Amino acid sequence: MRRDNDRDPTAWLQRAIPANDRQETGGFLSKLRASSSPCVAVLRQHHIEGLGVHSMSLHVGERGALFVASALLALTPFFVVTFPPITDLPQHLAQVRLFGEALADPHGPYGIQWWTPYSLQYALLGLCRAIAPPLLAGRLAFAICALLWVATAHALAANRARSPPAAVLVSLFVFCNVLYWGFLSFAIGWPVFAAWMLAADREIRRPRQVLLLAALALALYACHALWLLAGIAWMGVVTLTEVADVWRRRGALRVLVRTLIWRACALAPAAIALALWTPGFQASGVHAPASWDTAPLTRLNPRWLVDAVLGGLRGPLEWLLMGVVFAWLVLGVAQHRERLREAIDGRLLLAGALLALFALLLPDRYMHTIHLAQRWAPFAAVLLVLAMPAPRLRPELVRVVVVSVATLFVAVTALTWVAFERRELTGLAAALERLPSKPRVLGLDYQQESPRVRGRPFLQTFAWAQVLRGGTLNFSFAAYPTSLVVFRSSQPPPWTPKLYWYPRHLQSRDLDYFDYVVVNGTPRDHELVARWRVTPVTTTGSWRLYRIDEGDRPGMPVAQDWGGRWDSNPRQPESQSGALTN
């Protein structure tokens, strides 16, 4: 038979106060309820999750220890390799270099968009670049982002009194498609959105709360425009729940109107920044229809869900992790089925449902944004897992199992990264080392896919040439109108477009605009490349460097045909092919 204290963690307080005092309106207990009802509610919530029986799992020391363990595990893969399998990382670092060039030459080919809603990531990258060499700076920036992800998971768990082992599990979701594709602006927006989510859910009573919301809204904008829109959507959801509550509480309407006014004031600075940036983006002429590669109902397929929540590595590892998470959820729901509604955190569940709705309904691609739907799934999973009750098991057993799962997952991930670098990036370091200063580089990826990493991990690898040696590339993020550093001219290049996506579209005349070719391919691919008018600079590895030989250039365009953007004789040394003129 369990004691009363096990049935109600506040029962001891009931017995410690005289009965007459408990019944009086102005008695001690009634005042305590008024002043500390959130504390009592938290105690009850902890008890409902099964944590009241094992109070040690709520101990601050345990939360801290599990956070440190999660953080160390999350950081490990970034410091066991030189070139992590993060697709867009070299292009992001190249933007930092181009930022310096644009500042040094205000009338040069590059301009800076100070109001772009993607600038916060470059503040982080610039800071890392200031204290570390290029090859370390990129890994350091993404490691900090991973650390922020882990801190966000554990902070949400602590703030909402959720299970610490659940925070360890969801911390592993940092190794998802958002990380592997290198969507740094989106990844860094997650901690800001979590802070916004908690701050926007509170009644505004002081001006400093408005200032905090305004700062968070601007930070969301500086991370990614989509995060700002998600923050506005969350505020709309919170407002709807408050409207529904107006009819049940006296005076709630006045409070709601005041709160709405304050929230509108808080959103105003971010809205103004968005308004200043939008005309320039519209003038860029970027228009592409939305594309749904998978229908919303198809996305309920387990394979799609696993790939959307994680989607980084090939093999059974991610399925095993999702199996553990699924078992955690099923067991927790089954053990709390009698009081399930009280055991679930409604706010986290609502926020998770909102992001899950984005993942299920949004298109796969829109304009330059790929994986538009999938990128929301990891964050939705974090919120949904934390919202659900934890299983009622021995705390020591839970901690051992969860930490063991996390250690195994990270160990396999780190070993996969090492194997990826040693077996699929052979020759890359030598090719980059042999490049001269400020070369004009054409990057061609004939391998395209990896047997270990999902997506296109080699897509932007050639951009390491610009990061380490400067010069120009056949493709740069400066061509995107949303980038921090952009080309001043909007004229298209004279060579075949999108060679970084489709290298087999290369034409002979395309070589005239470059000095070197960095090629990733099989031995057969390199045999074919050697037949071009090129001279091999490196001859081993899947990545090799070729110097383009001089040759006849019949039918080359004259300068005015390209709006003055490209030189009529692009292979002359004084040419600035690839750089834009004013």
ABEGO torsion letter per residue (X at the ends): XBBAAAABAAAAAAAABBAAAAABAABAAAAAAAAAAAAAAAAAAAAAAGAAABAAAABAAAAAAAAAAAAAAAAAAAAABABBBBAAAAAAAAAAAAAAAAAABAABABBBBAABAAAAAAAAAAAAAAABBAAAAAAAAAAAAAAAAAAAAAAAAAAAGBBAAAAAAAAAAABBAAAAAGBAAAAAAAAAAAAAAAAAABBBABAAAAAAAAAAAAAAAAABAAAAAAAAAAAAAAAAAAAAAAAABBGAAAAAAAAAAAAAAAAAAAAAAAAAAAAAAAAAGBBBBBBBABBAAAAABAAAAAAAABGABBEAAAAAAAAAAAAAAAAAAAAAAAAAAAABBAAAAAAAAAAAAAAAABBABBEABBGAAAAAAAAAAAAAAAABBBBBBBAAAAAAAAAAAAAAAAAAAAAAAAAAAAAAABGAAAAAAABBBGBBBBBBBAAGBBAABBEBAAAAAAAAAAAAAEEBBABBAAABAABABBBABABBBABBBGAAABAAABBAAAAAABABBBBBBBAAAAAAAAABBBBBABABEABBBBBBBBBBBBGBBBAAAAGGABBABAABAABABGBBBX
